[in-house]
Amino acid sequence: MQFNGLKKYFTALIFVCCLNLNAQTYFPPKTGTWDTLSTNRFGYCQERIDSLYNFLSQSNSKSFILLKDGKIVLEKYFGTFTKDSNWYWASAGKTLTGFCVGIANQEGLLKLTDKSSKYLGAGWTTLSSKQEDSICIINQIAMTTGLKDNGTDPDCTLPACLQYTATAGTRWAYHNAPYTLLDKVIESASGGTLNAYVLSKVSSVVGMKGIYFKSGYNNVYASDSRSMAKFGLLMLNKGNWNGTAIMKDSNFFKQMINSSQTINKSYGYLTWLNGKTSYMAPQTQFVFTGSISPDAPNDVFMALGKNGQLINVCPSKGLVWIRMGNAPSNNGLVPWIFNNEIWKYINQLPCAKNGALDLESDKLGLFPNVAKSGEMVLLQTKSKDVPQIYNSLWQSIKVEGEFNTEGYSINTQNMTSGVYLIKLKNGQSVRMVIQ
């Protein structure tokens, strides 16, 4: 089949992270089948998927899941680990605890400005009464208690271990002990156990299968991989699950995923933030220049745990991915180097047929080139001219569409099977196939 004036065809495949088709978020059922999306839809090369999986396997991973708008695009389990296997979240569970503090706050069970001693009792530290009373719940979720974090055991929650270093709010330090004591704050405020509170407020609504268990001084959350992904999806949707507002306090959620203080700009309320000008690391007071994950989109926020327990949420792209497993080689209390390495592999997933597509160029791109009737198709273009669409008989047809930040979204709902030509006034054109 030939088109007048059309000199050549090309295939341009755009990575899912670069798409924003205003797709409606999908929420999986509590039990049953979780809807999936074909990797072909996003132009992923199988060899590049295999490269990602090989990297994850060599990095002692147990599971990896990538969601787009709530649907599973990639899901892989390694060794004997399965979708029903449970694993600990480590410090990635901090974000879940912080989320529950927000729920308790919106229910009026506590206030972020309340003194921690109101729920922990006087003498929960070795500080003077005045010093201790200056520590509030907000300091615990922002990591600004001012307590000594470099002692013999930074996990120790005994009063003897909680010593004065600085006035609350004036020093940021990644300190497990005051975080862990948030569990008692929630229990004291709610009148029940932490697990009961999480179950009634979050897990029962979302369908998460997890539980906090005691490990030394720490309370550690554990679940299967899909439960971890569900929490990421809940965070992507700002605490709303399929119309049920679990997190009704939009102000708290906004504060949770934005800088909670000016000392470590890359830390919100027990949540790590990308795209900031600087960040701090555990067990040091040095401020590093740049973003935590320079290869990730700037709006990504993360729950990061020891040995590479990772949740990444990218609101602008409708993207969530999680990783569970044992320690990779480039590990740490907060394994952001490993986190960024995974982003590098994710960014390389799309095929580069006929050369990689430059989103800043004037060239046309189409995603997908082959679509089913009813799918949204994106014409990647810098031109603001409404494209003309022609059928195989060279007849101009009227199709609904609109411009967005990525180009022009085409609604193919009323298009029959066949080959179409999309053309701009400047003569640029690209072929589209509707199956």
Secondary structure, DSSP 8 states (H G I E B T S, - for coil): ---TT----------GGG-----------SSS---B--GGGGTB-HHHHHHHHHHHHHTTEEEEEEEETTEEEEEEE-TT--TT-EEE-GGGHHHHHHHHHHHHHHTTS--TTSBTHHHH-TTSSSS-HHHHHT-BHHHHHHT---B--SSS-TT--SGGG--B-S-TTS-----HHHHHTHHHHHHHHHSS-HHHHHIIIIIHHHT--EEEEEETTEEEEEEEHHHHHHHHHHHHTTTEETTEES---HHHHHHHTS-SSSSSTTB-SS-EESS-SEEE-TT---EEES-S-TTS-TT-EEEEETTTEEEEEEGGGTEEEEEEES--SS--SS-HHHHHHHHHHHHT-B--TTS---TTSS--EEE-SEE-TT-EEEEE-S--S--EEE-TT--EE---EEEETTEEEEE-TT--SEEEEEE-TTS-EEEEEE-
